């Protein structure tokens, strides 16, 4: 039995309220809060990036034994900070993981962390007694005053994968699908993504439908076998759009249960925004942390991962007895409650800041806004340097 033994998320200490943003943009707030189902959007300072957020997500869940047993560190991201050096190598050092581990970065849009989780599962099978750290860390950017502005966000998730997991045991069967399409992409020369919104929504829905039919054929499982489904959520309404057509022929009882748990799984995304590779696992934490779920040990949870371009995968896990005792619910809620609400001017100023590209020593500081444990503290001759607050 291999699966998720520990799990955590991190999001920057700063956010913009989307009602405030809508009013400033001259848009009906209901389009943001009801139409796409978003309430707040995390806004990272220049001192928070893929590396620092990933380290901040992982640090609280790792003890000394974990650090000595982690032989694989995988970071899934589509907002990497170097075209060659992986974010995983930085994080490996920041967390003080033993030197004989391998550390790599994976890119496939929002699917990267799931690819890492599957790799970790196989790695643990081949290396009994060892552990793997899987991180999904991203900053979602489309630009100020763009149609995609409201679906931005930032954050990271970290999962410790091991034998005899205490939260979710992964089953072996999964179904993947790949198709080369341009629903969403970001050329190397652009710091903002390009998206065909209507096509992207259609592709996501079609992927889930196609994969579900193949998955149910291979596993002989139906909706009634599951207590919940978690989805990659670029915004909270997306998964529901894919789910509803397939629930049309199910009983009212099954529909009600699946949709109830779906709504619980969207809470964190509603208050953080799109975090790309970590989105699916943020959804899982939102569900498990909720006081309103009716889940118990041995229940099956389906997980749908989607990365534009495009790769999708449907897999599932079984909740482990006592899983509720190994969650960080209080810590998650405290971190969200204690964030700083930015004004429009502060938000736009932070968004428009760029890192220096010239030679020299460039110290970085956002002391007013960024109180995170790990942060990007300087760029010296094109090398990023991170610090840890004492």
Secondary structure, 3 states (H helix, E strand, C coil): CEEEEEEEEECCCEEEEHHHHHHHHCCCHHHHHHHCCCCEEECCCCCCCHHHHHHHHHHCCCCHHHHHHEEEEEEECCCCCCCCCCHHHHHHHHCCCCCCCEEEEECCHHHHHHHHHHHHHHHHHHCCCCEEEEEEEEEECCCCCCCCHHHCEEEEEEEEEEECCCCEEECCCCEEEECCCCCEECCCCCCCCEECHHHHHHHHHHHHHHHHHHHHHHHCCCHHHCCEEEECCCCCCHHHHHHHHHHCCCCHHHHHHHHHHHHHHCHHHHHHCCCHHHHHHHHHHHHHHCCCCCCCCCCEEEEEEEECCCEEEEEEEEECCCHHHHCCHHHHHHHHHCCEECCHHHHHHHHHCCCCCCCCEEECCCCCCCCCCEEEEEEECCEEEEEECC
